[in-house]
Amino acid sequence: MAELNSDPATIRSLYELNRECSADIPERGSFYTLDEFVDQRVNTVSYDPQGVVIALDDTEWVGMAATSDWSRNGYVFNEMTGVKSSHRCRGIAVAMKVLGIAFADECQVTKVRTFHHPLNASAIGLNRKLGYADADFSHP
């Protein structure tokens, strides 16, 4: 995203791609409106366009990995990784997520956090493949 204009049309493209990819998350429910997305995901202190990777097939947006900057808390957070169904099983998600993990270096932290729905087998498999470990947040 840092290499693209952050104009309303580009933000709308990010929103549309995120909405399409999020539809596959089990029990996702309704997605944000565009205004809610901008308020809660873009116009926040943790949003950094350097942490948002867009996969393109020519000019078509086909995948995204959004990693936010929580370095003030000692980590970055991979909020969403998704690929359009027409472009899956090509290694795109792995490549984008690796770039998202590299964003931690830019933020000078060594921790990357993420979460996934417990029924989202593809997200769980991808996270484990990349070395994410389950954490128990019930203990301080």
N, C-alpha and C positions, 0 to 999 in steps of 0.2 A: 504494500500500500504506500510505502514511503516514496516509491518511484512513480506513483500515479498521482494525479490531481485529487485532492480531497474535496472536490466539488460535489454538489448534491447528486449529480448523476452517478458518480463513482461510489458514493456512500449508498445510494439506492441499489447499485449492482451488488455491493457487498451484502446488503440486507437481503436481497432476493436470493442470492446464493446460500447464505446462512439459513434462511427460511426453508429453502428446498432441501438442503442437507439435513437439517434438524428434524424434518418430518419422519426420518427413519429411527429416531430415538424412541425406544419403547416408552409408552405412557407420557409422551412429550406434552400432549395437550396443545392448546392454541399457541401460536407464536406471537411475539411482540408485534405491535403495529410499527410502522416505520418510525413514527415519532418516539415511541417507547424505546425502540432499538437505539436510536441516536442518543436519547437521554441516558440510557442505562449501559450502553456498550461503547459509544464513541465519545460523548461529551463527559468523560470521567477522567480522573487523575491517573488511572492505571492504563488508559488507552495510549498506545504508542504505535504509530503506523509502521515502525521498524519491526514490530512483533507480529504483523499480519502478513502471511504469505498467501499469494494468489497463484493458483495453477491455471495456465491458459492453454487452450488448444486453438492455435491461431489467435483469433480475437475473442473466442468464447471462454467465459469464466467457468471452469469445471471443478475447481476445488479450492478450499481455503483452510488455513490453520491460524487461529487467532490466539496469540500468547500475550498476556497483559503484564505490565511492569508493576510488580509488588515488591521491588527491591528494598523499599523502606522497611519491609517486613522480612527481608532476607530471602526472597524467592521470586520467580516469575510463575505465572499461572496459565497453563494451556487450557483455554476456555472451550474451544471448539475446533475439531478437525473434521472435515467432511469433503466427500467427493461425490459428484453427480453419479447416479447409477450407471449412466452410459459410459463412464470412464473408470469404473472400479476395476480392481484386480490387475493394475498396471504398476503398482508401487508408488503411486502419486501420494497417497496418504502418508506413507513412511517418509518419503522425501520431504514433504512439507513439515511433518512433525519434527524431523531432525533439524530442519532450519529453525523451527520454533524453539527447540532445545538450545540451539546455538545462540539464540537471543539472550539466554541467561548470561553468557560471557559478556555480551554488550552491556548488560545491566550490572555486571560485576558481582554476580551471585552464583552459588553452586547448587542451588535447589530449584527443581522444576516440579510444580504440583499440577495435578489434573484430577478429574473425577469422571466417572461414567456410571450410567444406569446399570444396576446389577444384572439386567437381562440383555444388555447390549454386548453380545459375544464378540462382535468384530472389534469394538473399541477396547474391550478387555484384552483380546488377543494382541492387538497392536501395541497397547500400553505395556504389556508383559514382554513382548518382543523387544521393545526399546529399553527395558530395564526398570520400568516403574514398579515400585513395590507397594503392596497394599498397606494402608496405615489405619490404625485404630484411633479415631479422633474422640473417642469417649473418655480417654484419659488425658490429663494435662501434660 
